[in-house]
Amino acid sequence: KKACETVGMISKIFTFPATASQEEVLTLIERLNKDPEIDGILLQLPLPPYMDAQRMTRAIAPEKDVDGFHPLNAGRLLTGEEGFIPCTPAGILELLRRSKVTIDGQHCVIVGRSHIVGKPMAVLMLRENATVTIAHSHTKNLEDLCKQADILIVAMGKPKKITADYIKKGATVIDVGMHRMADGKLCGDVDFASVDGIASAITPVPGGVGPMTIAMLVNNCGISWMRKRA
């Protein structure tokens, strides 16, 4: 909400009680789909376990799917057609570009294969002519694989899992994870203190990928507004 206000956008927050039915949420989504004053719809995940997240995501009109999760937008990303790019991968790419990190010809290792980060991130890096490897929970010799990366993007959901032993000297490290520790402090999937000084650049947690994700969400809303009026 604060980010929207900063750029002059109006945001509306719709909250439901824990007892709300799936049909109630779908009814609201359909109403927002038809509202010409609404340019973007964001469904806050995760949903309660009794709700079908895939069905909810598909219910959002693709032209208002500013999260970029609708199957139509996912397909357009693969084919290079106009659509919405998921905010976290888009934010990471923008961060790399603005930091003048060379992507073309570099080996990018992505740890994590989610629909939200890992898979779309791989597509974006391929479009930038990187050589891409995706690692996941069944990957063998993860440490050795990560050490080959010129650019290492970590979204595995394990606090401080990636230490200095996983990093090649001079690599660029992007930490997508966010966890709250017992002492209340936030950390990522990368052990920042261990990796700092070995990597040529590393994103902090908090204050790294998170703000870029928000910025890309606002950007997607602006794109939606402009497309409707083109």
N, C-alpha and C positions, 0 to 999 in steps of 0.2 A: 504493500500500500504506500509506504513512504517513497519507494523508488518511482512509482507512478506519479505521485504528487510532485516530485522533483522535476519531472519532465512535462507536467501539465496534463497528465492523463487522469481520467476518473476511474476508480476501481470500486467494485461492489463485492462485498463478501456475503455469501449465503451460508449459514450454518444450520446443521440439522442435529437433533438429539441423537443419542446413541441408539435409540429405539426406532429410528427412521427406517422405513422400508426402501428397498431398491427402487420400487416403482415411484416413490415420492421424488427421489433424486433424478430419475429418468424424466419425470414430468417437468422438473425445473430445467434440465438440460434442453429438452425440446422447446420449452418456452424461450430460452435464451438463444437457441438456434434461429428462431423466427424473429427475434427482436432486432430491427435494423440499427438500433443504437449500440448494440453489443458487437465489438470487433474481435474479441478474443475470449475464450473460455478455458479456464484452468481448473482441473479436477485434482484436489489435494490428495496425494497418495502417501501412505498406503490406506486402503479402504478397510472397513471391518471385514472379518473373514467370511461373513455370510453374504457379502456382495460380490458380484462378478465384475472384477476390474476390467477385463477385456471387453465385456458387453458395454460397460459404462464408457470406455474410451472410444469404442466404435460409434456410440450414440452422438458424440460431439461432431458437428458439421466440420468436414475437413478444412474448409476455408476459415474456420474460427479456432482450429486446433493449434493454438500457439505453443503448446508443449511439443508438438511434432510427433505424437504417439499414435495417431490414427494410422491404420494399415495403408491407406492411400498415400499419406505423406511419407511413410516408411518406404513404400515402393518408389515414390518419386525421388527420394534421396538416392536410391540405388541406381536409377536410370539417369539421374542428373537433371530431371525435370523440375519445374518451379513448384515449390511446396514449402513446408516449414521444417526446419532442422531442429532436432532436440536441443534444448538450451544449454545443457552442460557440455556436450561435445562442441557445439558452436562457440561457446565461451572459451574452451580450451584452445581451439584453433585460432581464435582472435587474440588470445593471450600470447601464443607462440609467434604469431605474425607481428604483433606490436613490440614484442621483445626481440624481434629480428633473429629468431632461431631458424637456422636452415632446416628445411623439411625435405626438399627435393633430394632424392637419392639416399636419404638417411634410413637407418633401421629403427623402426618404431615398434616397441613391444607394449602391448596393452594387456594388463592383468585384470581380467573380468570380461564376461561376455553377455552382460545384460542388454535388454532392448533399450534401456534408458541411456547407457553410457558406452559400454564396450563395442557393441555391434555398429551403431552409427558412427562412433569415433573411428573405427577401422575404415569405414567407407570414406569418411572425410580425409583421412590421412592418405588413402590410396589415390584420391583425387588430387592430392598435392604431390604425388609421385614419390611417396615414401614406400619402403619395403616393410610390410606390416606382418607381425606375428601376434596372434591372440593366445594368451595363456588363461587357464581356468583351474578349477579345483582338481581336475584329473591330469593336469600337466605334470610330466616327470621332469626332474632336474630344473625346477623353477629358478633356483639361484643362478645356475649357469646360463640359462636363457636370458634372464634379466641383465646379466653382465654383458651381453652382446648388444644391448640397446644404446643407440645414440639418444633416443627419446624414449623415456619410460613413463607410461601413463598407468596409474594404479587405482583400481576401483574394485577391490576385492572384499571389503567389509571386515577386515581383521586389523585391529588397532596395532600400530607400530610393527607390523609384520616385516616390512621391507627395511633392512638395515644396510650398513655400509658394505656388507659382504655381497649384496645383490647389485651393486652399482659400479659401472665402469667409470674410470676417472674422466671427468669432463662431460658426463652425460647430463641431459636436461631431464628433470624429474617433475612430473605433474601428479600431485596427490589429491585424489577425488574424495577419499574417505573422510568421515567425520564421526567421532565417537566421544562420549563424555565419560571420563575416567572417575574412579571412586572419589578422588579429591575434588571433583567438580570441574576440572580443567578439560578443555577439548584437545583432541589429537586426531591425526589422520591415520591412514594405512601405512605411512612411511614414518620411521623413527627419525624425525627431523634433525635432532642433535647429532645422531650417528652419521647421517648422510651429508649434512652441511659441511662443505669444505672438500668433499670428494666430487659431488655434482657441480657442474658449472653454474647451474641455476636450479632452484627448487621452490615450489609454491608452498607457502605456509598454511597452516590450519589453526584457527580460522583466518579468513582474510585473503585467501588465494582464489580457488576455483569458485567458491560460493558467490562472491559479488559478481563474477563474470556470468554466472548462470542467471542471476537476477537481471543483469544488464541485457542479456540476450532475450529473456522473456519479454522485457519491455520493448526491445527492438522488434521482436516478432509481432507484438501488438501494433506497433507503428506500421510495419509492413502490411499487415492485414487491413488497417485503415486506408492506406494508400492504394492498395489493390482494388478495394471496393469503389474507390473514387477515380480510378484511372480511366 
